[in-house]
């Protein structure tokens, strides 16, 4: 049964991940710390150093629950897909973790195949949990509902906002953009930055990835590359914990490709114009390390980033008044994109009650404050962000991070169905060709993207 589950999930992730899974040594029972010992095992996407940094969190938890030993297992990988594949290897080895950290990219994969719904626990401890939900924006919770059930409690999130170099803005003779600025305003700012810049300065730099790549430009235009629907159900949750909120349904569904609608073509055309005018870079592949370096040296005027960047810029020696943050510019709307993270309980775990206590502690004020004591991510609890980013730590308008949810309540998670890895691959492989072949190349590029997305989604 375990091997069948493993094959099924690998199929759901996509062929690209099977290739990734084959590129690292297979874990065996002897490789996995704590095999045969009675402890709540938490799988963490990160390094051994990341695991060691959770020791204070473990200590805080065990002060409340001295009878529940906890072990954190760090799992390294190039990306979330490789992390997910290694979790499957642990299952196949007969030593699955009890709890796993999962970001938006893997929420629906885990919910559809491996995670245990939290419904029974949330309803049982409703009085205790109400304080948490009162402090958390409903959009973040909604992103962790799947087909009517809740699978995770968010303990961090990051919306895609626009970070800008204050010196570049001032050099161009401009003031901070209004919150409701438009794409036309964005072009004006970018052109003036370029005219006043020197050397290899670029007004806008971005990465070709699911978070902060093309998706923000789609969302502000009320579109996406997949159809977005809401699953039925979820009333049990909304009516109990958010009675003043119009019920939002049972979670997001992204089941069909939609790369050829007119609004998507328009958004890609905006990116094509930015690149062709020399206002934006040909998007780089991968993460943001290069981007931090470029931004910190003043070589970039604007870039998409989130609250996590405050810590990254601080470590790069960038003063908090050398940059600031604002919302993404509006097109047909101003909806934003976010990604969130939290813990999920594995369905195969024999310690679900203990695992639930861990989840509750991690989203408590004490637990979240211990786990996130640096400005390396925005926090779902409104009440904790002031301490994290205020008092001269974050940029002047750091409130933008949480206000993105408040001012633009339709703001939602990046499209991440159970076939997320295959879908993301189909998106990213077509972005550059779509925007680099001139204005007449946008529609043909999106036709190829539509084809690849349809093939990726057939793995459901």
Helices and strands as residue ranges (DSSP letters): H 2-13, H 15-21, G 29-31, E 40-45, H 48-52, H 55-64, E 70-75, H 80-92, E 99-103, H 104-113, H 119-124, H 126-134, H 138-142, E 145-146, E 149-150, E 153-159, E 161-165, H 166-171, H 183-196, E 202-205, E 207-208, H 215-219, E 229-230, H 235-241, E 252-253, H 262-276, E 284-285, H 289-296, E 300-305, H 309-315, E 323-326, E 337-345, H 352-362, H 365-371, H 382-389, H 400-407, E 412-413, H 420-436, H 441-457
